[in-house]
Amino acid sequence: MHFKSKYKYWLQTFVLLGCLLFLRILYVDLYLELNDKYGYTLSDYISLILKDYFSISFIFISFVLLTVVLYRAFGKSVNSFRNFYIAFGSALGIAAATAFIVCRKVLFTGELIFQADAFNYLVFSFLASFIISLIITVIIYVSIYIRFTRVAFLQERRIKEKQEYQYSQLKRQLNPHFLFNSLNILDYLVQNKENDRASDYIKKLAGIYRYMLKHEPNALVFLSEELTFVKMYSDLIKERFSEGFNFICDIPEETANSDILIVPCGLQLLVENSIKHNIVRISSPLTVRIYIEGEYICVTNNLQPKISNPESSNSLGLTILGQQYKTIVHERIIIKKAESRFTVYLPLIRDN
């Protein structure tokens, strides 16, 4: 955990404990002392506050304003601890002001309704006012929290559905472009009567589409399955570009067959991305390498960008892939672009 996050967590914990201690002192120690000394209960003072026209009017107006303030505060951040500070602090402030309103006769005329001295009368009024304020504040706070939490949940669900749709559409982009090129290559092999190569090509092409259909609804797949898929895909790409394309998988078999998971078609999208945005020819081969570094699966390629493709066109597929990792496993992908190399780091996901 980051140092600032830990500091904030402990600060919030101490604030909550402080609030609980404050309430305990008010309604156990202080109340019992005043109750034993003067014999009056909070119900007497609560009744007095509710019967007082000025105090009840002030409470009503104050909590209308507090509702507006909290509504705006929750609009900025639902789970912000600031909202709690605003609510608790406002309850204290409203209670204190209400107590002074109730005690106005005592403060200005010295007339006592009960047999306590003026200060204790004010304290007892504050205790009663704070109970009323706290109850109303909790009702307002919880109501607004539930409303905004529900809205935030619906927004997050819509975003997630949109990201899943975008990712699904991105995977389907393989169908028209890749299929068109594959059929042209297959036609070439048939025309040249290279039956064995044509048969092998058809099997791998069928395997690719079988994999995509099988894992269309899945959020994650085992790394071994994804590697088999991307190797078949790379073999078909190599049929198209011959010596202009090199694919290297430096992941040991025991690692590939372990419990590591990955977003389906994630590696394939990165291989396709490298081909789409770089020159691929025998005189300057494009080399794509997959390996594991620390807690990441890395896909890297040498940079030889096509002049006709704008640099920003790289971003859509990577953005959507990054959103999948952030949504599904709350991890971020890392993108590093050097002078002659482009590398994407996908976080390792363990099947726990």
C-alpha positions in Angstrom: 0.0 0.0 0.0 1.3 3.5 -0.9 2.5 5.6 2.1 -0.1 8.3 1.5 -2.9 5.8 1.3 -1.7 4.2 4.6 -1.5 7.6 6.2 -5.0 8.5 5.0 -6.4 5.1 6.2 -5.0 5.5 9.7 -6.1 9.1 9.9 -9.7 8.1 9.0 -9.6 5.3 11.6 -8.5 7.7 14.3 -11.2 10.2 13.3 -13.9 7.6 13.6 -12.6 6.4 17.0 -12.4 10.0 18.1 -16.1 10.5 17.1 -17.1 7.4 19.0 -15.1 8.6 22.1 -16.7 12.0 21.8 -20.2 10.5 21.7 -19.4 8.2 24.6 -18.2 11.1 26.8 -21.3 13.2 25.9 -23.9 10.5 26.4 -22.4 8.4 29.2 -20.1 10.4 31.4 -21.5 14.0 31.0 -25.1 13.0 30.7 -25.0 10.7 33.8 -23.3 13.4 35.8 -25.8 16.1 34.9 -28.8 13.7 35.3 -27.6 12.6 38.7 -27.1 16.2 39.8 -30.3 17.7 38.5 -32.6 14.8 38.0 -33.8 15.7 34.5 -33.7 13.5 31.5 -32.9 14.2 27.8 -36.6 13.6 27.0 -37.5 16.8 28.9 -35.0 18.9 26.9 -36.0 17.2 23.6 -39.6 18.0 24.3 -38.6 21.6 25.1 -36.7 21.9 21.8 -39.5 20.5 19.7 -42.0 22.9 21.4 -39.9 25.9 20.7 -40.9 27.6 17.5 -37.6 29.3 16.7 -35.5 26.2 17.4 -37.6 23.8 15.3 -37.6 26.4 12.4 -33.9 26.8 12.6 -33.4 23.0 12.5 -35.7 22.6 9.5 -33.9 25.4 7.5 -30.5 24.1 8.5 -31.1 20.5 7.4 -32.6 21.7 4.1 -29.3 23.5 3.4 -27.3 20.5 4.7 -29.2 18.2 2.2 -28.1 20.5 -0.7 -24.5 20.6 0.5 -24.3 16.8 1.0 -25.9 16.2 -2.4 -23.3 18.3 -4.1 -20.5 16.7 -2.0 -21.7 13.1 -2.9 -21.8 14.2 -6.6 -18.0 14.7 -6.5 -17.2 11.5 -4.8 -19.6 8.9 -3.3 -17.1 7.2 -1.0 -15.2 10.3 0.0 -14.5 10.6 3.8 -15.0 14.3 3.3 -18.8 13.7 3.1 -18.7 12.1 6.6 -16.8 15.2 7.9 -19.4 17.5 6.5 -22.3 15.5 7.9 -20.8 15.0 11.4 -19.5 18.6 11.6 -22.8 20.0 10.4 -24.7 18.0 13.0 -22.4 19.4 15.7 -22.8 23.0 14.4 -26.6 22.8 14.1 -26.9 21.2 17.6 -24.8 24.0 19.1 -26.8 26.7 17.4 -30.1 25.1 18.4 -29.0 24.9 22.0 -28.2 28.6 22.1 -31.6 29.4 20.5 -33.4 27.3 23.1 -31.3 28.9 25.9 -31.8 32.5 24.6 -34.1 33.4 27.6 -31.5 32.1 30.0 -28.6 33.9 28.2 -30.3 37.2 27.8 -32.6 37.3 30.9 -31.2 34.8 33.3 -34.6 33.1 33.6 -34.1 29.3 34.2 -36.8 26.9 33.1 -35.2 24.0 35.0 -33.2 24.1 38.2 -29.8 23.7 36.6 -27.4 26.6 36.4 -27.1 28.5 33.0 -24.1 26.6 31.7 -25.4 23.1 32.6 -28.7 24.1 31.1 -26.9 25.0 27.9 -25.0 21.7 27.9 -28.1 19.7 28.5 -29.8 21.6 25.6 -26.9 20.8 23.4 -27.1 17.0 24.2 -30.8 17.0 23.3 -30.2 19.1 20.2 -27.3 16.8 19.1 -29.5 13.7 19.3 -32.1 15.3 17.1 -29.4 16.6 14.7 -27.6 13.2 14.6 -30.8 11.3 13.8 -31.8 13.6 11.0 -28.2 13.8 9.6 -27.9 10.0 9.5 -31.3 9.7 7.7 -30.1 12.3 5.1 -26.6 10.9 4.8 -27.8 7.3 4.3 -30.5 8.3 1.8 -28.1 10.3 -0.3 -25.4 7.6 -0.1 -27.9 4.9 -1.3 -29.0 7.1 -4.1 -25.6 8.0 -5.4 -24.2 4.5 -4.8 -27.0 3.1 -7.0 -26.3 5.7 -9.7 -22.6 5.0 -9.5 -23.2 1.3 -9.8 -25.4 1.7 -12.8 -22.8 4.0 -14.5 -20.0 1.5 -13.7 -22.1 -1.3 -15.1 -22.8 0.7 -18.3 -19.1 1.5 -18.7 -18.2 -2.2 -18.2 -20.8 -3.3 -20.7 -19.5 -0.7 -23.2 -15.9 -1.9 -22.6 -17.0 -5.5 -23.1 -18.8 -4.6 -26.3 -15.8 -2.7 -27.6 -13.5 -5.6 -26.8 -15.9 -8.0 -28.4 -16.0 -5.8 -31.5 -12.2 -5.5 -31.5 -11.9 -9.3 -31.5 -14.4 -9.6 -34.3 -12.2 -7.3 -36.4 -10.1 -10.4 -37.0 -12.9 -11.9 -39.0 -13.2 -9.8 -42.2 -9.6 -8.6 -42.7 -7.8 -11.8 -41.6 -10.3 -14.1 -43.3 -9.9 -12.2 -46.6 -6.1 -12.5 -46.5 -6.3 -16.1 -45.4 -8.6 -17.1 -48.3 -6.2 -15.4 -50.8 -3.3 -17.4 -49.4 -5.3 -20.6 -49.4 -6.3 -20.0 -53.0 -2.6 -19.5 -53.8 -1.7 -22.8 -52.2 -4.5 -24.7 -54.0 -3.5 -23.1 -57.3 0.0 -24.2 -56.8 -1.2 -27.7 -55.8 0.5 -27.5 -52.4 -2.1 -29.8 -50.8 -0.2 -30.5 -47.6 0.4 -26.9 -46.8 -3.2 -26.0 -47.8 -4.5 -28.7 -45.5 -2.3 -27.6 -42.6 -3.4 -24.0 -43.3 -7.1 -24.9 -43.2 -6.7 -26.8 -39.9 -5.0 -23.8 -38.2 -7.5 -21.4 -39.6 -10.3 -23.6 -38.3 -8.5 -23.8 -34.9 -8.3 -20.0 -34.7 -12.0 -19.5 -35.2 -12.9 -22.5 -33.0 -10.9 -20.8 -30.2 -12.6 -17.5 -30.7 -16.1 -19.0 -30.7 -15.2 -21.1 -27.6 -13.9 -18.2 -25.5 -16.2 -15.4 -26.8 -18.1 -15.2 -23.5 -15.0 -15.8 -21.2 -13.3 -13.0 -19.4 -10.1 -15.0 -18.8 -8.4 -18.1 -20.3 -5.4 -20.1 -19.4 -2.1 -18.9 -20.8 -1.4 -22.2 -22.5 -4.6 -22.0 -24.5 -3.8 -18.4 -25.6 -0.3 -19.3 -26.6 -1.5 -22.2 -28.7 -4.0 -19.8 -30.4 -1.4 -17.0 -31.0 1.1 -19.6 -32.4 -1.5 -20.8 -34.9 -2.2 -17.2 -35.8 1.5 -16.4 -36.2 2.0 -19.4 -38.4 -0.8 -18.2 -40.8 0.8 -14.7 -40.7 4.1 -16.2 -41.6 2.5 -17.9 -44.7 1.5 -14.4 -45.8 4.8 -12.6 -45.1 7.3 -15.5 -45.3 10.7 -14.4 -44.1 9.5 -10.9 -43.4 7.9 -11.9 -40.2 9.4 -13.7 -37.2 7.6 -14.9 -34.1 9.5 -16.0 -31.0 7.8 -17.4 -27.9 10.3 -17.5 -25.0 7.9 -18.8 -22.3 8.9 -22.2 -20.9 6.4 -25.0 -21.3 6.1 -25.6 -17.5 5.3 -21.9 -17.1 2.8 -21.9 -20.0 1.0 -24.9 -18.5 0.8 -23.4 -15.0 -2.2 -21.6 -13.4 -1.5 -18.3 -15.2 -4.6 -16.6 -16.8 -4.8 -14.0 -19.5 -7.5 -11.9 -21.3 -8.6 -14.0 -24.4 -7.1 -12.8 -27.7 -4.9 -10.4 -25.7 -1.6 -11.7 -27.2 -3.1 -12.0 -30.6 -4.3 -8.4 -30.6 -0.8 -7.3 -29.7 0.8 -9.4 -32.5 -1.8 -8.1 -34.9 -1.2 -4.5 -33.7 2.6 -4.9 -34.5 1.9 -6.1 -38.0 -0.7 -3.4 -38.6 1.5 -0.5 -37.7 5.0 -1.7 -38.9 6.7 -2.4 -42.2 6.9 -6.2 -42.8 9.2 -7.3 -45.6 12.1 -9.6 -46.1 14.6 -6.8 -46.3 13.5 -5.5 -42.9 11.8 -8.4 -41.0 9.4 -7.6 -38.2 10.2 -9.7 -35.1 7.6 -10.2 -32.4 8.8 -11.8 -29.1 6.7 -13.0 -26.2 8.3 -13.6 -22.8 7.8 -13.3 -19.0 9.5 -10.6 -17.0 8.8 -10.5 -13.3 5.0 -10.4 -12.9 4.3 -9.5 -16.5 3.8 -11.2 -19.8 5.7 -9.1 -22.3 5.1 -8.7 -26.0 7.8 -6.7 -27.8 8.6 -5.9 -31.4 11.2 -3.9 -33.3 9.9 -0.5 -34.4 9.7 0.3 -38.1 6.5 2.2 -38.4 4.5 2.6 -41.6 4.6 6.2 -42.8 1.0 6.1 -43.9 -0.3 5.2 -40.4 -0.7 8.0 -37.9 1.0 7.3 -34.5 -2.2 7.7 -32.6 -3.8 4.8 -34.4 -1.9 2.5 -32.1 -4.0 3.5 -29.2 -7.5 2.1 -29.7 -6.7 -1.6 -29.4 -4.3 -1.0 -26.5 -6.8 1.3 -24.7 -9.6 -1.3 -24.9 -7.2 -4.1 -23.8 -6.1 -2.0 -20.9 -9.7 -1.3 -19.9 -10.3 -5.1 -19.8 -7.4 -5.6 -17.4 -8.5 -2.7 -15.2 -12.2 -3.9 -15.2 -11.6 -7.6 -14.7 -8.5 -7.8 -12.4 -8.0 -4.1 -11.4 -4.5 -4.1 -12.9 -3.0 -1.8 -15.5 -1.0 -2.8 -18.6 2.3 -1.0 -19.1 3.3 0.4 -22.5 6.9 1.3 -23.2 8.1 2.8 -26.5 11.8 3.2 -27.0 13.7 4.5 -30.1 13.7 1.1 -31.8 11.4 -1.1 -29.7 7.8 -1.2 -28.7 6.8 -3.3 -25.6 3.5 -4.0 -23.9 3.5 -5.6 -20.4 0.4 -7.6 -19.4 0.0 -8.3 -15.6 0.3 -11.9 -14.6 -3.0 -13.3 -13.3 -3.0 -16.3 -11.1 -5.9 -18.8 -10.9 -6.4 -18.8 -7.1 
